[in-house]
């Protein structure tokens, strides 16, 4: 089959709304890592900060904000950041064929992704070059799908090395392969291998400090090929959904586009929501269990465990199964210090508490009963307006979406499982040094760089000041949101938005906020602005969840929501995919929604058009 040629205008390899301008330096203490020469004129805020790329200068928080919503610790980034996320990303680009190693700096010097001011970014300029090397795509089209008309983004400036005929040939061949694929066996292969790694986990308490460090580092080569596969499927999903959107828009059926990727089924990142829903029914259908939850989430597991009823036994067994299957999830889940369902069970318990209040009619299965049929009808309606050749290509893309979107989510989940293995290993090591009086918290072990941790376990005393200074700097960074778009040198701390943002220019009745519709349906309800899962979330059935971004750990919270609105995101971001699988209308890339919409404001969300109307 010939390679489908996208309609000029928008192939969303990523999507978000950006904010604020950038400047040149930071106003917090400099902490220089000895591992990489980052340049004589660069001010380093965080020891694992990377040198900005002169060749590919524009970076974004899109996508990375889902798995690294918080600042990255030095140990996390100096091991997994450079050994997995940058190196594995490169591997994925090489597999696609659109880049070669000659395009980038040496491994270990991040360029495809990067840490700036403690926060993780991915490279936008590289996607512009990808567009130049792909027939039918343009850098300008990529920019429109990424930024719209954002004032902080400079126009594409061609570089002599952007065009590469050999890379273009390989890219075309790879794209052709997508539309004839019948499966992705490597996903199952990765899952089997990771199952083995987890099953063979030694008794961590029996390992020496040195052996714990060795195990932690050994997880890097385990995760790198999984992440490379994830990147391949990420770009496959972007290209496929981009083609579906472009064709739908071109024939005047843009309102049907969101339905063309709904009801896929078996999406790994949505499965914990279905599992928690089933557990919520056990509670809702039991007056005894409901009474215990009415008394508060704190201590509820202990109270229920003390009951002798069959319902209590069923719940405790189901809860253990849930944590066994999904305990690795949590906010900012690829950062090593982040809480998980297993370490902080109050997070999923609170979401379960909210879900139990939703009537059975609001079940995910009821919401999505017609999703598959609606998807097929939407595909047929668009296809009916196409000529024979374009129709064949469009139908092939629609079929490919059922393969590669679930594959992208599956590899993301598998990467997260390995992150938890690394986290558990460092929790053991850090905990020992808390007992020895060398650290205040186990997480403080992550404030060390990879090249420092061996010396620390040998003699911790010389690192006391270093750890204290980095801990203080991290506290500053954690109170800020980094700029969503970064070009050149990292910005000054003054260009960060405060996380406890107050409402500015609040919305008014009748106002319409524009966004990208990613999950079909229309819903009206009171807004609930959620900034973190760590604290209890006051959300009632039918509320509209408004957030900066979401990740897999937020999925069960969607069970209580009538709709979802995110400030960032694209057609294949977490909020979009899970909302479609749960049958919840969703709009993403709704700029400034978290700072303009107040709690309780009645809003209407149109998940097809992306419009958010203030009632």
Secondary structure, DSSP 8 states (H G I E B T S, - for coil): -------TT---SS---------S--SS-----SSS---TT---SSTT-----SSS-EEE-TTHHHH--S---HHHIIIIIIIIIIHHHHHHHHHHTS--GGGS--TTS--SEEEETTEEEEESHHHHHHHHTSTT--HHHHHHHHHTT-TTS------TTT--HHHHHHHHHHHHHHTT----HHHHHHHHHHHHHHHT---GGGS-HHHHHHHHHHHHHHHHHHHHHHHHHHHHHHHHHHHHHHHHHHTT-GGGGGGGGS-----HHHHHHHHHHHHHHHHHT-HHHHHHHHT-STTHHHHHHT--SHHHHHHHHHHHHHHHHHTT--TTTTSTT---TTT-THHHHHHHHHHTTS-GGG-HHHHTTTHHHHHHHHHHHHHTTS-HHHHHHHHHHHHHHHHHHHHHHHHHHHHHHHHHHHHHHHHHHHHHHHHTTS-SSGGGGGGS-HHHHHHHHH--GGGHHHHHHHHHHHHHHTTEE--SEEESS---GGGSEETT----S---TT-EE--EEEE--EEEEEEEE---SSS-----TTEEEEES---GGGGGGGGGEEEEEESS--TTSHHHHHHHHHT-EEEE--TTHHHHS-TT-EEEEETTT--EEE-
